[in-house]
Structures are given as C-alpha cells and as structure tokens.
Amino acid sequence: MIKISINNFLAILFFVCNVFFLHAQQLEIENLGANINSKYSELNPIISADGKTLYFIRSNHPENINGDSASQDIWYAIKDTEGVWQPAKHADENLNRQEYNTLFNVSSDGNKMLISGPYSDGINSRIGYSFLTRNGNVWNDPKFLHIKKWESRFKGLYSSACMAFDNKTLIISFSEKEESPVNDLYVSFLQPNGRWSEPTSLGDTVNTKDDETTPFLAADGISLYFSSNRKGGLGSNDIYLSKRLDNTWRKWSKPINLGAPINTKDWDAYYTIPASGDLAYLVSYQNSLGKGDIVRVKTKSTTKPKPVILIKGKVLNSKTNLPVEAEISYELLPSGEKVGVADFISKNGDYVLVLPYGKNYGITAKAIGYVPISLNYDLTIENKYKEIKKDLMLVPFEKGSVIRLNNLFFDSGKATLKKESYPEIERLIQLLKDNTDVEIEIAGHTDDVGSNDDNLILSGNRSAAVKEYIVFKGIAEGRINCRGYGEYKSIVKNDTEENRQLNRRVEFKIITK
C-alpha cells in the first residue's frame, strides 16, 4: 500500500487543479468557414459593435471591381438570429472605388466608415483617409480627413488606422522615414473646426525601432491591440496588448504578447473585438481554406477590455412615431464636457452608442424642428457588459409641446439643484436665446409619497429653482412661469419604485412660439 503524506497530497492536488485551470483557459481558434472564407485571401476583419456584422477585405476575387488580378475589395457578412454567419456579400461600388480598397473602421451605428484614400471630388490620388457616411441605404461620396501636417509627416510605404468609439480619437500607424515599411503608432484628435490635430507619438513604451501596425482600440477606450515584430515574438509579427494609463496618450502599460494560438510563426495582425469583449476576430494562415482566413477566439479574462454598455434604439417623433434624422452626443456630468458623438444618424433613425464604465453620462439627441432631449446613465460603478434598448422620443418644437427635463437632479425631498443639472438647463437656456419670442411654463411633479401639501410645496420649489437659474443666466423673468402640481398629474400609477421615479419630474411647456 502506498502511503502519501498530507503535504505531498496537497502538492499533488495543487498541481492537478492548476493543470485543470490551465486546460480550461486554453484558447481554441475557430475558422468562420466557407460562408466567410474562400481560396482567396480574407484580411482586415472589422466586427460591428453589436457583433452582428463582419466587414473584411478580400483580395483578387473574381467578383471584385477589378477582377481577380491585383484587386482588393470590401466584403461583409451578417449573423442570423441563430448566430450563424450568412454567405459574405460584395459591397457595392460606393465602398469599392479603386483598385485596392481598404476599410479601417466602422462606427457603432454602422453609418460611418473610415476608408483608405484622401478622396477629393470622388478621386483618390495618395495615401490618407476619408469618411464614408450612409443616409438610409445610400452611401455618400467620401470626404477627406484633414490631418494637420500629414503630408509632411507621412513618408513611409504603408499606413493603417483605427477610430475610437467616441468618433473623436484616431490611432494611426505610419512612418516618418522615407520609403520605410517600419511604422510607429500615433494619435490624432478631432478639432472644433472638423479637422484633425497633428499626430502625436504614443511614446516609447508602445513604439520601438521595430514595426507597430494595425491598431485596434477597444470599446473601453483603454485597451490597445496592435501588431509588432519586436523581439520576443513567436513569428514575424505578433499581436500585443497595451493599456492606456492616463489622458496624455503617452503613458501605457508594457505591451504583452497575446501568445499562442492567437500568435503563430506567421504574420499575425488585424485583431478586432465587439463591444461585449467576449470574442476576438483575426486573420490566420494556419489550416486555412486558401490563404489568409478570418477566425475567431474567445478572449481570456487577462487580455479582454474593460466592460462597457451598448445602448441602441431609434430616434422617433413623439407625435407620429416616425423616424427622425438626428445628432446624438454624450457628455460627462457634472462638467458638461462633450466626450463622444454619433454625428450621423440614418433616415431610419437607428442609433448605437457604446459607453465605458467609470463616468456619469448625459446623452442628448437633437434635430432641426425638435426640442433636444437628454437621458442620464450613471456608470460610475463598474459592472458587467450590458445591451440596453432605448428609443429617443423627440418632441416637435411647437406651441403646446411638453418636454421632460430628464437630467435634473435634486437630493431626496429637497429643491436645491445639483451641479449635474446645469448642462441640461443650459440647453434650455440656449433654446430660449435662439427663440426670443418663446414663453414657457416650468412644472414640477412628485410621486404620492408624503402629504399632498408637502408635495405641492416641494414640486413648486423645484420648478422655482430651475426658473431662478435661467433668470440668473440672463433670460427675462416674464418669459417663464413656474408651477408645482405635486402628485396630481401622475403619468403612471404610483405602485412601484420605477413608476414613482417616472412621476417625479420637472417639465417645461411651450406656451407661445
């Protein structure tokens, strides 16, 4: 009989548990199959924020605009309700305009694309970038991205890029050395005039004397994945991860190699993740159907981005329920700093926003002929990935319209405005400044908790607090009435906490226009 000491037994148990854990963590590469991959090269996958549409490049395919010789076109595929990728389709000539077409980024709502080529009047003549925007089912002509000093800074052979989910931050890979194939990574920011700032290096932690290319910034705005042939890799180029440490965009964590089986002895690049962060899509030359194939792999907890929330829905006319073409932006509360924009909304009103945890957000939708509407999402406490469906109802700007001021905040039972409320009231002030003949009534409402008299007083004091702020900012007092209705104009029954929250509100009504 073999006797095992308790210490040896614990050591063996520890070893077995670790082997089991490591086995559980093993990644399996899944080829997306013949609906996506072919005997030709599939490259540069871009997965949509919701993970339901995959865009990629296919080289030298006979259905490409320029046929099967020296051609590169954009293709796409859609995942059905069962999670199966449908056969890939060739994008039309609006997306494929030249011999070598490349897609670098797709906005969260799918209505804006970052493509290769600085187009002017539909013609591309050099290396750079353009935006394509879609109105309904029609793609407009591409518009050149004006990046400060781009023509003098870019001197290499190749370039690639990635747009952050805020639509205001551009990560670019290029070389400042003449005819060099070895790139570094830079950042450029959208300016108030619609142009982009001069590219700034991401610093020596990310950049080396070797090649850094094909950047992808995850939805959290922190996790940067890129390809590099630096020392210590498994092959020619491997995929690495580095985390942004502050807002200078020059301080990053030491890049870590994602390891096998993601990285191989071949050239590994083109890493992309949906907002959920659960699956990564990339290109592999291992056991492919032809040349490069698109594969996917589950992300490890140690290398996945931080969780975010995805909000999607439609922008609708509150009276007709018809879609509205609108601009949606989001700001930080209480500062009111605009940190992201979905600046092009399709005619069918669809919108998608991706918001990282760690901040308190105000979301605003606005359109010509409507009163702006705002919502609040307080994400200061990190949680798991969520998808939220929320339609935004825009109220026509006309006499008699009633608009809820969603982003007003008071302490419980009090009428003192919190500073998080100021951006919301500033929008109302701007509306009154732009329409000098408009008079409004500000109305406060409560739930049924407490006495009727107390609720009337509280609702009246809250509406008065809003009026006081507006008058302080220069709007004539005679243009504003204020009233408190207490619990007498509830919009739903006060039978749940959610319903009571709906009834606690401040609104304004357009009296004259």
Secondary structure, DSSP 4 states (H G I P E B T S, - for coil): -----HHHHHHHHHHHHHHHHHHHH----EE--TTT--SSEEEEEEE-TTS-EEEEEEES-TTSTTTTSS-EEEEEEEB-TTSPBPPPEE--TTT--SSB--EEEE-TTSSEEEEES--BTTB--SS-EEEEEEETTEEPPPEE--BTTHHHH--SS--EEEE-TTSSEEEEEE-SSTT----EEEEEEB-TTS-BPPPEE--TTT--SS-EEEEEE-TTSSEEEEEE--TT-SSSBEEEEEEB-STTS--BPPPEE--TTTS-SSB----B--TT-SEEEEEE-TT-SSSSEEEEEEPPTTTSPPPEEEEEEEEEETTT--B---EEEEEETTT--EEEEE----TT-EEEEEEESSSEEEEEEE-TTEE-EEEEEE--S----EEEE--EEEEESSTT-EEE-TT--B-TT--PBPGGGHHHHHHHHHHHHH-TT-EEEEEEE--SSS-HHHHHHHHHHHHHHHHHHHHHTT--GGGEEEEE-TTTT-SS-SSSHHHHHHHSEEEEEEEE-
